[in-house]
Amino acid sequence: MARPTTTLNRPPSRQRSQPGTAAIDGVSKAIIEQLQEDGRRPYAAIGAAVGLSEAAVRQRVSRLISSGMMQIVAVTDPVQMGFSRQAMIGLRAEGNLDPIVKRLCDMDEVDYVVVTAGSFDILAEVVCGDDDDLLHLLNERIRAIEGVRSTESFVYLKLAKQTYTWGTR
């Protein structure tokens, strides 16, 4: 699933400036909250809620999108779309992780890839049609990537919580 991008909302004492990140004010956060509730909310309605004109909201949204801080996307429910198997796959690897990450990112079934520290080098979330599709993905494609030493699969039984409200609450 595509995930909207926002900055993390830390208390001021924990705010960290990172290269490429921009400061975001309370009004922009309020606009993001409005869009997180309904990505199709009209700019005029957002403006009324945050105290800006429709044009000012449009400009801020455009800036948030062009900066890469935010995306407006449609998020689907994989089960309702016919994909009954989701899993997180932990990969242990050797050598340079970049080629492995690239191969994973190129796979349609993989919707989330992170390089990690700890027990796994890489975590990849996958969405498959069924268990046979997951098995094929693991055996024929992921484990076949050069540098992948082992995998461990965490099959989703129930999705209890999923939010996209980073940076605003």
N, CA, C and O of each residue as an XYZ file, in Angstrom:
676
protein
N       0.827     -1.172      0.000
C       0.000      0.000      0.000
C       0.873      1.236      0.000
O       1.930      1.279      0.629
N       0.424      2.196     -0.689
C       1.165      3.442     -0.670
C       0.959      4.114      0.667
O      -0.126      4.059      1.246
N       1.985      4.733      1.140
C       1.903      5.400      2.418
C       2.166      6.879      2.230
O       3.159      7.251      1.606
N       1.275      7.755      2.770
C       1.529      9.188      2.656
C       2.773      9.572      3.432
O       3.103      8.939      4.435
N       3.447     10.578      2.985
C       4.681     11.000      3.623
C       4.459     12.306      4.362
O       4.011     13.285      3.766
N       4.765     12.335      5.649
C       4.705     13.544      6.460
C       5.904     13.530      7.391
O       6.596     12.518      7.502
N       6.154     14.651      8.063
C       7.231     14.661      9.046
C       6.705     14.135     10.361
O       5.499     14.173     10.603
N       7.584     13.645     11.215
C       7.177     13.143     12.517
C       6.859     14.301     13.447
O       7.532     15.332     13.428
N       5.843     14.124     14.248
C       5.445     15.154     15.198
C       6.038     14.827     16.552
O       5.433     14.098     17.338
N       7.199     15.352     16.829
C       7.857     15.142     18.111
C       7.684     16.390     18.948
O       7.525     17.483     18.405
N       7.711     16.243     20.271
C       7.733     17.440     21.113
C       8.943     18.286     20.742
O       9.948     17.737     20.291
N       8.881     19.613     20.916
C       9.981     20.485     20.497
C      11.346     20.021     20.969
O      12.324     20.172     20.237
N      11.447     19.461     22.169
C      12.746     19.040     22.682
C      13.299     17.839     21.895
O      14.497     17.559     21.949
N      12.431     17.142     21.174
C      12.874     15.965     20.427
C      12.904     16.215     18.920
O      13.259     15.319     18.155
N      12.536     17.422     18.483
C      12.574     17.725     17.054
C      14.015     17.626     16.576
O      14.931     18.147     17.213
N      14.200     16.966     15.470
C      15.525     16.849     14.896
C      15.491     17.351     13.471
O      14.619     16.967     12.692
N      16.420     18.194     13.132
C      16.511     18.666     11.763
C      17.328     17.672     10.958
O      18.463     17.353     11.309
N      16.749     17.196      9.892
C      17.446     16.251      9.029
C      17.645     16.898      7.670
O      16.823     17.706      7.236
N      18.734     16.547      6.996
C      18.947     17.101      5.666
C      17.744     16.816      4.777
O      17.238     15.695      4.745
N      17.286     17.845      4.049
C      16.189     17.658      3.117
C      14.813     17.804      3.747
O      13.806     17.737      3.043
N      14.750     18.002      5.065
C      13.443     18.177      5.691
C      13.184     19.656      5.911
O      14.108     20.434      6.147
N      11.931     20.028      5.833
C      11.555     21.421      6.027
C      10.728     21.529      7.293
O      10.039     20.588      7.688
N      10.807     22.695      7.922
C       9.961     22.942      9.084
C       8.522     23.048      8.605
O       8.256     23.530      7.504
N       7.607     22.598      9.434
C       6.194     22.652      9.067
C       5.448     23.339     10.205
O       5.634     23.001     11.373
N       4.614     24.294      9.860
C       3.897     25.039     10.893
C       2.561     24.373     11.215
O       2.150     23.411     10.565
N       1.901     24.909     12.229
C       0.641     24.342     12.688
C      -0.459     24.376     11.637
O      -1.293     23.472     11.584
N      -0.470     25.410     10.801
C      -1.508     25.508      9.773
C      -1.322     24.403      8.731
O      -2.292     23.776      8.304
N      -0.081     24.171      8.329
C       0.170     23.091      7.366
C      -0.186     21.734      7.968
O      -0.733     20.870      7.283
N       0.127     21.550      9.248
C      -0.260     20.305      9.921
C      -1.773     20.153      9.925
O      -2.286     19.055      9.709
N      -2.492     21.243     10.168
C      -3.961     21.190     10.178
C      -4.497     20.844      8.791
O      -5.475     20.105      8.672
N      -3.870     21.368      7.751
C      -4.280     21.031      6.382
C      -4.051     19.548      6.128
O      -4.906     18.868      5.562
N      -2.894     19.051      6.550
C      -2.590     17.625      6.367
C      -3.613     16.776      7.113
O      -4.086     15.775      6.576
N      -3.962     17.155      8.340
C      -4.973     16.410      9.102
C      -6.297     16.357      8.345
O      -6.942     15.310      8.284
N      -6.696     17.484      7.772
C      -7.938     17.526      7.004
C      -7.880     16.544      5.829
O      -8.849     15.835      5.557
N      -6.751     16.509      5.143
C      -6.609     15.608      3.987
C      -6.469     14.153      4.422
O      -6.870     13.249      3.689
N      -5.904     13.916      5.605
C      -5.817     12.542      6.094
C      -7.198     11.991      6.420
O      -7.443     10.792      6.281
N      -8.098     12.865      6.852
C      -9.468     12.439      7.111
C     -10.223     12.177      5.816
O     -11.016     11.239      5.735
N      -9.982     12.999      4.808
C     -10.651     12.859      3.510
C      -9.785     13.519      2.447
O      -9.749     14.744      2.332
N      -9.087     12.694      1.675
C      -8.168     13.203      0.657
C      -8.852     13.949     -0.471
O      -8.183     14.586     -1.285
N     -10.191     13.882     -0.536
C     -10.938     14.587     -1.584
C     -11.664     15.816     -1.043
O     -12.474     16.422     -1.744
N     -11.373     16.180      0.201
C     -12.029     17.339      0.808
C     -11.703     18.586     -0.022
O     -10.539     18.820     -0.347
N     -12.700     19.375     -0.363
C     -12.458     20.593     -1.162
C     -11.568     21.595     -0.422
O     -11.631     21.714      0.802
N     -10.751     22.304     -1.175
C      -9.867     23.301     -0.578
C     -10.650     24.375      0.165
O     -10.176     24.888      1.178
N     -11.829     24.722     -0.314
C     -12.647     25.733      0.367
C     -13.043     25.236      1.763
O     -13.020     26.007      2.722
N     -13.404     23.962      1.879
C     -13.781     23.400      3.180
C     -12.568     23.328      4.105
O     -12.677     23.591      5.302
N     -11.431     22.977      3.551
C     -10.201     22.950      4.354
C      -9.871     24.353      4.830
O      -9.516     24.556      5.991
N      -9.987     25.318      3.934
C      -9.711     26.711      4.287
C     -10.585     27.191      5.428
O     -10.110     27.863      6.343
N     -11.872     26.843      5.373
C     -12.787     27.245      6.443
C     -12.380     26.611      7.771
O     -12.513     27.234      8.825
N     -11.890     25.388      7.722
C     -11.504     24.685      8.956
C     -10.206     25.217      9.554
O     -10.028     25.198     10.772
N      -9.295     25.695      8.695
C      -7.974     26.117      9.201
C      -7.774     27.638      9.179
O      -6.734     28.135      9.609
N      -8.765     28.366      8.681
C      -8.680     29.824      8.700
C      -7.895     30.430      7.555
O      -7.281     31.484      7.720
N      -7.900     29.787      6.397
C      -7.228     30.324      5.211
C      -8.204     30.382      4.049
O      -9.268     29.765      4.084
N      -7.830     31.128      3.025
C      -8.634     31.146      1.804
C      -8.387     29.860      1.013
O      -7.400     29.155      1.225
N      -9.301     29.582      0.111
C      -9.146     28.412     -0.759
C      -7.821     28.489     -1.526
O      -7.119     27.485     -1.644
N      -7.476     29.672     -2.047
C      -6.237     29.838     -2.808
C      -5.010     29.577     -1.942
O      -4.047     28.962     -2.401
N      -5.037     30.038     -0.699
C      -3.898     29.821      0.203
C      -3.733     28.338      0.520
O      -2.612     27.835      0.588
N      -4.853     27.640      0.715
C      -4.783     26.197      0.957
C      -4.209     25.499     -0.271
O      -3.343     24.633     -0.144
N      -4.678     25.864     -1.441
C      -4.184     25.264     -2.689
C      -2.664     25.438     -2.805
O      -1.951     24.501     -3.165
N      -2.174     26.653     -2.494
C      -0.731     26.913     -2.564
C       0.031     26.056     -1.558
O       1.069     25.482     -1.889
N      -0.473     25.968     -0.345
C       0.218     25.167      0.681
C       0.230     23.685      0.310
O       1.252     23.016      0.461
N      -0.891     23.175     -0.170
C      -0.948     21.770     -0.568
C       0.035     21.519     -1.708
O       0.757     20.523     -1.706
N       0.056     22.414     -2.662
C       0.983     22.277     -3.788
C       2.430     22.248     -3.299
O       3.234     21.443     -3.769
N       2.760     23.137     -2.345
C       4.113     23.174     -1.783
C       4.448     21.892     -1.020
O       5.556     21.369     -1.143
N       3.497     21.383     -0.235
C       3.716     20.148      0.526
C       3.954     18.964     -0.410
O       4.790     18.104     -0.135
N       3.222     18.931     -1.504
C       3.387     17.835     -2.466
C       4.703     17.984     -3.220
O       5.457     17.018     -3.337
N       4.992     19.184     -3.735
C       6.217     19.364     -4.531
C       7.484     19.193     -3.698
O       8.533     18.842     -4.238
N       7.398     19.438     -2.386
C       8.562     19.252     -1.516
C       8.801     17.775     -1.195
O       9.864     17.405     -0.697
N       7.806     16.940     -1.484
C       7.919     15.522     -1.154
C       7.480     15.212      0.271
O       7.568     14.063      0.703
N       7.012     16.210      1.004
C       6.585     16.001      2.376
C       5.270     15.240      2.454
O       5.003     14.564      3.447
N       4.444     15.346      1.409
C       3.118     14.745      1.447
C       2.757     14.209      0.069
O       3.185     14.740     -0.956
N       1.960     13.145      0.069
C       1.354     12.614     -1.144
C      -0.134     12.474     -0.883
O      -0.552     12.249      0.253
N      -0.921     12.604     -1.919
C      -2.344     12.304     -1.807
C      -2.571     11.085     -2.689
O      -2.409     11.144     -3.908
N      -2.949      9.973     -2.050
C      -3.080      8.711     -2.772
C      -4.362      7.983     -2.355
O      -4.937      8.261     -1.303
N      -4.786      7.066     -3.186
C      -5.904      6.187     -2.833
C      -5.314      4.955     -2.151
O      -4.397      4.334     -2.688
N      -5.823      4.601     -0.989
C      -5.361      3.426     -0.255
C      -6.459      2.377     -0.350
O      -7.609      2.635      0.008
N      -6.101      1.205     -0.829
C      -7.085      0.140     -0.994
C      -6.941     -0.906      0.103
O      -5.907     -0.993      0.765
N      -7.976     -1.686      0.281
C      -7.952     -2.825      1.183
C      -7.594     -4.041      0.336
O      -8.394     -4.457     -0.502
N      -6.406     -4.624      0.534
C      -5.974     -5.748     -0.315
C      -6.969     -6.906     -0.332
O      -7.183     -7.506     -1.385
N      -7.576     -7.233      0.792
C      -8.515     -8.355      0.845
C      -9.707     -8.081     -0.064
O     -10.135     -8.958     -0.815
N     -10.243     -6.860      0.005
C     -11.383     -6.523     -0.846
C     -10.988     -6.430     -2.316
O     -11.847     -6.504     -3.195
N      -9.698     -6.267     -2.588
C      -9.209     -6.215     -3.965
C      -8.832     -7.600     -4.485
O      -8.344     -7.727     -5.608
N      -9.054     -8.646     -3.674
C      -8.793    -10.009     -4.122
C      -7.448    -10.583     -3.707
O      -7.060    -11.645     -4.193
N      -6.733     -9.911     -2.825
C      -5.434    -10.389     -2.350
C      -5.599    -10.854     -0.907
O      -5.641    -10.036      0.011
N      -5.693    -12.167     -0.707
C      -6.034    -12.683      0.616
C      -4.827    -12.963      1.504
O      -5.005    -13.307      2.672
N      -3.612    -12.830      0.996
C      -2.442    -13.135      1.823
C      -1.508    -11.940      1.877
O      -1.013    -11.477      0.849
N      -1.270    -11.443      3.090
C      -0.283    -10.403      3.337
C       0.736    -10.955      4.319
O       0.401    -11.761      5.187
N       1.967    -10.525      4.180
C       3.009    -10.982      5.093
C       4.134     -9.955      5.142
O       4.355     -9.190      4.203
N       4.831     -9.967      6.263
C       6.079     -9.220      6.388
C       7.177    -10.260      6.300
O       7.117    -11.292      6.969
N       8.169     -9.996      5.486
C       9.270    -10.939      5.305
C      10.552    -10.282      5.795
O      10.948     -9.221      5.313
N      11.191    -10.933      6.761
C      12.487    -10.487      7.243
C      13.567    -11.188      6.450
O      13.544    -12.413      6.325
N      14.505    -10.441      5.916
C      15.598    -11.016      5.129
C      16.923    -10.794      5.840
O      17.213     -9.697      6.317
N      17.717    -11.846      5.902
C      19.105    -11.742      6.332
C      19.937    -11.844      5.068
O      19.714    -12.718      4.230
N      20.892    -10.949      4.943
C      21.644    -10.880      3.691
C      23.129    -10.743      3.971
O      23.555    -10.496      5.099
N      23.893    -10.908      2.922
C      25.341    -10.694      3.006
C      25.747     -9.775      1.871
O      25.117     -9.751      0.813
N      26.798     -9.028      2.104
C      27.287     -8.115      1.077
C      26.467     -6.836      1.017
O      25.781     -6.462      1.969
N      26.559     -6.187     -0.118
C      25.890     -4.914     -0.350
C      24.373     -5.126     -0.413
O      23.896     -5.956     -1.187
N      23.624     -4.391      0.388
C      22.171     -4.540      0.427
C      21.463     -3.832     -0.725
O      20.337     -4.192     -1.067
N      22.101     -2.837     -1.325
C      21.445     -2.033     -2.356
C      20.879     -2.856     -3.518
O      19.735     -2.624     -3.910
N      21.634     -3.813     -4.089
C      21.056     -4.590     -5.200
C      19.866     -5.446     -4.763
O      18.940     -5.664     -5.543
N      19.890     -5.927     -3.527
C      18.776     -6.728     -3.016
C      17.551     -5.836     -2.843
O      16.445     -6.206     -3.239
N      17.751     -4.666     -2.254
C      16.661     -3.716     -2.059
C      16.053     -3.333     -3.405
O      14.831     -3.275     -3.536
N      16.887     -3.074     -4.398
C      16.386     -2.706     -5.733
C      15.533     -3.813     -6.316
O      14.454     -3.551     -6.849
N      16.005     -5.051     -6.221
C      15.228     -6.182     -6.770
C      13.884     -6.306     -6.065
O      12.863     -6.537     -6.712
N      13.878     -6.156     -4.749
C      12.618     -6.219     -4.009
C      11.676     -5.100     -4.431
O      10.483     -5.327     -4.637
N      12.214     -3.894     -4.559
C      11.393     -2.745     -4.940
C      10.788     -2.912     -6.335
O       9.740     -2.335     -6.624
N      11.429     -3.685     -7.193
C      10.934     -3.912     -8.547
C       9.819     -4.960     -8.614
O       9.200     -5.129     -9.665
N       9.554     -5.661     -7.517
C       8.523     -6.703     -7.504
C       7.159     -6.091     -7.193
O       7.005     -5.375     -6.203
N       6.172     -6.375     -8.041
C       4.830     -5.819     -7.854
C       4.206     -6.228     -6.525
O       3.461     -5.448     -5.932
N       4.493     -7.421     -6.052
C       3.886     -7.910     -4.809
C       4.429     -7.220     -3.568
O       3.802     -7.261     -2.509
N       5.576     -6.596     -3.687
C       6.228     -5.950     -2.552
C       5.783     -4.488     -2.499
O       5.963     -3.739     -3.459
N       5.198     -4.091     -1.357
C       4.715     -2.713     -1.269
C       5.448     -1.860     -0.243
O       5.150     -0.674     -0.099
N       6.404     -2.451      0.473
C       7.093     -1.715      1.533
C       8.431     -2.392      1.757
O       8.481     -3.600      1.987
N       9.509     -1.639      1.694
C      10.852     -2.190      1.907
C      11.629     -1.226      2.791
O      11.690     -0.028      2.516
N      12.227     -1.765      3.867
C      13.078     -0.951      4.723
C      14.360     -1.710      5.040
O      14.350     -2.927      5.227
N      15.449     -0.976      5.097
C      16.721     -1.527      5.556
C      16.734     -1.313      7.063
O      16.441     -0.217      7.541
N      17.073     -2.357      7.810
C      16.962     -2.299      9.259
C      18.275     -2.674      9.938
O      19.204     -3.177      9.307
N      18.320     -2.418     11.221
C      19.398     -2.889     12.076
C      18.768     -3.886     13.041
O      17.622     -3.703     13.450
N      19.480     -4.913     13.402
C      18.924     -5.901     14.321
C      18.963     -7.287     13.704
O      19.903     -7.626     12.985
N      17.949     -8.083     13.981
C      17.921     -9.477     13.535
C      17.852     -9.621     12.025
O      18.363    -10.591     11.465
N      17.219     -8.657     11.365
C      17.080     -8.707      9.912
C      17.786     -7.516      9.294
O      17.899     -6.451      9.900
N      18.255     -7.720      8.078
C      18.880     -6.625      7.336
C      17.845     -5.812      6.573
O      17.991     -4.603      6.391
N      16.786     -6.508      6.125
C      15.746     -5.889      5.306
C      14.395     -6.453      5.742
O      14.280     -7.639      6.049
N      13.379     -5.598      5.766
C      12.006     -6.048      5.942
C      11.229     -5.660      4.689
O      11.362     -4.548      4.179
N      10.420     -6.594      4.203
C       9.603     -6.342      3.019
C       8.175     -6.796      3.293
O       7.944     -7.940      3.687
N       7.229     -5.905      3.084
C       5.820     -6.269      3.205
C       5.331     -6.686      1.825
O       5.592     -6.010      0.830
N       4.614     -7.814      1.778
C       4.129     -8.324      0.498
C       2.622     -8.547      0.558
O       2.056     -8.824      1.615
N       1.996     -8.420     -0.594
C       0.566     -8.684     -0.754
C       0.432     -9.665     -1.902
O       0.847     -9.382     -3.026
N      -0.158    -10.834     -1.611
C      -0.276    -11.907     -2.608
C      -1.718    -12.379     -2.705
O      -2.528    -12.150     -1.807
N      -2.019    -13.039     -3.810
C      -3.361    -13.554     -4.015
C      -3.743    -14.617     -3.012
O      -4.866    -14.634     -2.509
N      -2.797    -15.517     -2.718
C      -3.078    -16.611     -1.783
C      -1.760    -17.207     -1.310
O      -0.686    -16.709     -1.647
N      -1.849    -18.278     -0.525
C      -0.641    -18.905      0.016
C       0.270    -19.457     -1.076
O       1.492    -19.380     -0.950
N      -0.298    -20.009     -2.139
C       0.526    -20.513     -3.245
C       1.333    -19.396     -3.888
O       2.502    -19.582     -4.227
N       0.706    -18.231     -4.057
C       1.424    -17.081     -4.616
C       2.549    -16.629     -3.692
O       3.633    -16.276     -4.156
N       2.291    -16.639     -2.377
C       3.323    -16.275     -1.408
C       4.480    -17.263     -1.463
O       5.644    -16.862     -1.463
N       4.168    -18.535     -1.510
C       5.213    -19.564     -1.589
C       6.056    -19.391     -2.847
O       7.282    -19.484     -2.788
N       5.418    -19.143     -3.971
C       6.150    -18.930     -5.225
C       7.046    -17.691     -5.116
O       8.208    -17.722     -5.521
N       6.500    -16.610     -4.571
C       7.282    -15.380     -4.412
C       8.519    -15.632     -3.555
O       9.619    -15.197     -3.895
N       8.329    -16.333     -2.448
C       9.455    -16.624     -1.555
C      10.487    -17.537     -2.208
O      11.668    -17.197     -2.266
N      10.048    -18.690     -2.697
C      10.975    -19.706     -3.210
C      11.619    -19.347     -4.531
O      12.821    -19.541     -4.714
N      10.838    -18.832     -5.441
C      11.332    -18.624     -6.810
C      11.920    -17.239     -7.052
O      12.721    -17.061     -7.969
N      11.537    -16.266     -6.248
C      11.977    -14.911     -6.561
C      12.815    -14.279     -5.455
O      13.925    -13.815     -5.714
N      12.303    -14.254     -4.232
C      13.042    -13.560     -3.165
C      14.267    -14.348     -2.732
O      15.363    -13.792     -2.657
N      14.101    -15.628     -2.448
C      15.254    -16.436     -2.011
C      16.274    -16.645     -3.123
O      17.414    -17.026     -2.858
N      15.870    -16.396     -4.362
C      16.783    -16.549     -5.497
C      17.672    -15.315     -5.712
O      18.597    -15.354     -6.524
N      17.397    -14.230     -4.992
C      18.204    -13.014     -5.149
C      19.589    -13.257     -4.564
O      19.725    -13.727     -3.435
N      20.599    -12.937     -5.332
C      21.972    -13.104     -4.865
C      22.209    -12.242     -3.628
O      21.896    -11.052     -3.620
N      22.759    -12.847     -2.596
C      23.051    -12.152     -1.351
C      22.033    -12.425     -0.255
O      22.297    -12.138      0.912
N      20.870    -12.975     -0.607
C      19.870    -13.305      0.414
C      20.287    -14.620      1.061
O      20.338    -15.654      0.395
N      20.586    -14.582      2.360
C      20.997    -15.786      3.101
C      19.811    -16.564      3.614
O      19.764    -17.788      3.491
N      18.833    -15.850      4.198
C      17.655    -16.521      4.741
C      16.500    -15.540      4.829
O      16.682    -14.323      4.790
N      15.311    -16.103      4.948
C      14.111    -15.286      5.122
C      13.290    -15.854      6.270
O      13.378    -17.039      6.591
N      12.498    -14.997      6.876
C      11.533    -15.431      7.869
C      10.242    -14.682      7.579
O      10.234    -13.456      7.471
N       9.156    -15.429      7.453
C       7.879    -14.832      7.072
C       6.958    -14.679      8.269
O       6.860    -15.564      9.119
N       6.290    -13.544      8.315
C       5.305    -13.256      9.337
C       3.981    -13.025      8.619
O       3.707    -11.926      8.138
N       3.171    -14.065      8.555
C       1.907    -14.010      7.831
C       0.889    -13.232      8.660
O       0.744    -13.471      9.859
N       0.188    -12.307      8.022
C      -0.815    -11.506      8.707
C      -2.087    -12.330      8.874
O      -2.636    -12.838      7.897
N      -2.551    -12.460     10.110
C      -3.809    -13.131     10.380
C      -4.952    -12.118     10.462
O      -6.074    -12.391     10.038
N      -4.641    -10.941     11.018
C      -5.654     -9.903     11.156
C      -4.944     -8.561     11.253
O      -3.984     -8.414     12.008
N      -5.407     -7.607     10.504
C      -4.876     -6.252     10.592
C      -5.669     -5.514     11.662
O      -6.852     -5.229     11.477
N      -5.022     -5.207     12.777
C      -5.710     -4.591     13.905
C      -5.693     -3.063     13.836
O      -6.629     -2.416     14.306
N      -4.650     -2.485     13.260
C      -4.567     -1.025     13.181
C      -3.662     -0.644     12.026
O      -2.612     -1.248     11.808
N      -4.092      0.372     11.290
C      -3.273      0.943     10.232
C      -3.664      2.393     10.094
O      -4.810      2.698      9.765
N      -2.728      3.298     10.340
C      -3.020      4.723     10.233
C      -1.972      5.404      9.371
O      -0.898      4.860      9.115
N      -2.307      6.591      8.936
C      -1.385      7.401      8.149
C      -1.382      8.820      8.704
O      -1.449      9.784      7.941
N      -1.306      8.956     10.012
C      -1.407     10.272     10.629
C      -0.072     10.763     11.179
O      -0.047     11.576     12.103
N       1.033     10.282     10.626
C       2.341     10.721     11.118
C       2.472     12.214     10.953
O       2.085     12.790      9.936
N       3.027     12.824     11.977
C       3.369     14.236     11.876
C       2.297     15.200     12.262
O       2.547     16.405     12.293
N       1.102     14.727     12.562
C       0.043     15.678     12.871
C      -0.552     15.475     14.240
O      -1.242     16.367     14.734
N      -0.320     14.347     14.877
C      -0.942     14.088     16.179
C       0.084     13.751     17.207
O      -0.260     13.503     18.363
